[in-house]
Amino acid sequence: MDKGDQELAYKMIAERENQTVRVERESSFIIVAKARIWASEGWQVVITDKDGKSYQPAEFDKLLAA
């Protein structure tokens, strides 16, 4: 697998009305920061880690403690 095909560790999905935004990052710090911004703007946000576990905004701190 070359680097371009590598799956990133964290995925964020933000949804509002009929819009969906998807972001992938290797860093939990960066993905949590982005997710908090989207959530503060009224988007429904969830982060999924590489193991498939989903985190709602109230659980984002768990990602930073890992």
C-alpha positions as CSV (number, residue, x, y, z in Angstrom):
1,M,0.0,0.0,0.0
2,D,1.5,3.3,-0.9
3,K,1.1,6.4,1.3
4,G,-1.7,7.8,-0.8
5,D,-3.8,4.7,-0.1
6,Q,-3.2,4.8,3.7
7,E,-6.3,5.0,5.8
8,L,-6.2,7.8,8.4
9,A,-6.8,7.1,12.0
10,Y,-9.7,9.6,12.6
11,K,-12.8,10.5,10.6
12,M,-15.2,13.3,11.3
13,I,-18.6,13.6,9.8
14,A,-20.5,16.9,10.3
15,E,-24.1,17.2,9.1
16,R,-26.6,20.1,9.0
17,E,-29.8,20.3,7.1
18,N,-29.0,18.6,3.7
19,Q,-25.2,19.1,3.9
20,T,-22.5,16.7,4.9
21,V,-18.8,17.3,5.5
22,R,-16.2,14.6,5.9
23,V,-12.7,15.2,7.2
24,E,-9.9,12.6,7.9
25,R,-6.8,13.2,10.0
26,E,-4.1,11.2,11.6
27,S,-3.9,13.4,14.7
28,S,-6.6,13.2,17.4
29,F,-5.8,16.7,18.5
30,I,-6.5,18.2,15.1
31,I,-9.7,16.2,14.4
32,V,-11.1,17.1,17.8
33,A,-10.3,20.8,17.3
34,K,-12.0,20.8,13.9
35,A,-15.0,18.9,15.2
36,R,-15.5,21.3,18.1
37,I,-15.5,24.2,15.7
38,W,-18.1,22.6,13.5
39,A,-20.2,21.6,16.5
40,S,-20.1,25.2,17.8
41,E,-21.5,26.3,14.4
42,G,-24.6,24.1,14.9
43,W,-23.5,21.0,13.0
44,Q,-24.2,17.5,14.2
45,V,-20.7,16.0,14.6
46,V,-19.3,12.6,15.2
47,I,-15.7,11.3,15.1
48,T,-14.9,7.7,14.3
49,D,-11.5,6.2,15.3
50,K,-9.6,3.6,13.3
51,D,-11.3,0.8,15.3
52,G,-14.7,2.0,14.3
53,K,-15.7,3.5,17.7
54,S,-17.8,6.6,17.4
55,Y,-17.5,9.7,19.6
56,Q,-20.1,12.4,20.2
57,P,-19.1,15.9,21.2
58,A,-19.4,15.2,24.9
59,E,-16.9,12.3,24.5
60,F,-14.2,14.2,22.4
61,D,-12.0,14.5,25.5
62,K,-11.7,10.7,25.5
63,L,-9.8,10.9,22.2
64,L,-7.3,13.3,23.6
65,A,-6.6,11.2,26.7
66,A,-5.7,8.2,24.5
